[in-house]
């Protein structure tokens, strides 16, 4: 599932590996400490691209907003 994640400092766009028909809310709750994101683009809060990477662990305590990306 392609998602967009807002933290205090960053906007993170990438893929998370959810089960078929799994809700995003359930996925976040099950992965309490970190979410593994692949094919990642990280931008600042103004939208300026900072870097890209194949893998990033995101601390769930830092997530302000997460939603499916379009």
C-alpha positions as CSV (number, residue, x, y, z in Angstrom):
1,X,0.0,0.0,0.0
2,X,1.4,3.4,-1.0
3,X,1.1,5.8,2.0
4,X,2.0,9.3,3.0
5,X,3.2,10.0,6.5
6,X,3.5,13.3,8.2
7,X,5.9,13.7,11.2
8,X,6.8,16.9,13.0
9,X,9.6,17.6,10.5
10,X,9.1,15.4,7.4
11,X,6.6,14.1,4.8
12,X,7.4,10.5,4.0
13,X,5.9,8.8,1.0
14,X,6.4,5.1,0.3
15,X,5.1,1.5,0.4
16,X,4.1,-0.5,3.4
17,X,3.5,-4.3,3.2
18,X,-0.1,-4.8,4.5
19,X,-2.1,-8.0,4.3
20,X,-4.8,-8.2,1.7
21,X,-7.9,-6.3,2.9
22,X,-6.0,-5.1,6.1
23,X,-7.0,-1.7,7.3
24,X,-4.2,0.9,7.6
25,X,-5.3,1.6,11.2
26,X,-4.9,-2.1,12.1
27,X,-1.5,-2.2,10.5
28,X,-0.3,0.8,12.5
29,X,-1.7,-0.6,15.8
30,X,0.0,-4.0,15.2
31,X,3.4,-2.4,14.5
32,X,3.6,-0.4,17.7
33,X,7.2,0.8,17.6
34,X,8.2,1.0,14.0
35,X,6.7,0.8,10.5
36,X,8.9,-0.5,7.7
37,X,8.5,1.7,4.6
38,X,10.1,0.8,1.2
39,X,10.7,2.9,-2.0
40,X,10.8,6.0,0.2
41,X,10.8,9.7,-0.7
42,X,11.4,12.1,2.2
43,X,10.5,15.8,2.0
44,X,10.5,18.6,4.5
45,X,7.1,20.0,5.6
46,X,7.2,22.6,2.8
47,X,7.5,19.8,0.2
48,X,11.2,20.1,-0.7
49,X,12.7,16.7,-1.6
50,X,15.4,15.8,0.9
51,X,16.3,12.2,-0.1
52,X,15.2,8.9,-1.4
53,X,16.0,5.4,-0.1
54,X,14.9,1.8,-0.6
55,X,14.1,1.3,3.1
56,X,13.2,3.4,6.2
57,X,11.9,2.5,9.6
58,X,9.5,5.1,10.9
59,X,9.0,5.4,14.6
60,X,5.2,5.2,15.2
61,X,5.4,7.7,18.0
62,X,6.6,10.4,15.6
63,X,3.6,9.9,13.2
64,X,1.1,12.8,13.2
65,X,-0.8,11.8,10.1
66,X,-0.8,8.7,7.9
67,X,-3.0,8.0,4.9
68,X,-3.1,6.1,1.7
69,X,-1.4,8.1,-1.0
70,X,-2.9,8.6,-4.4
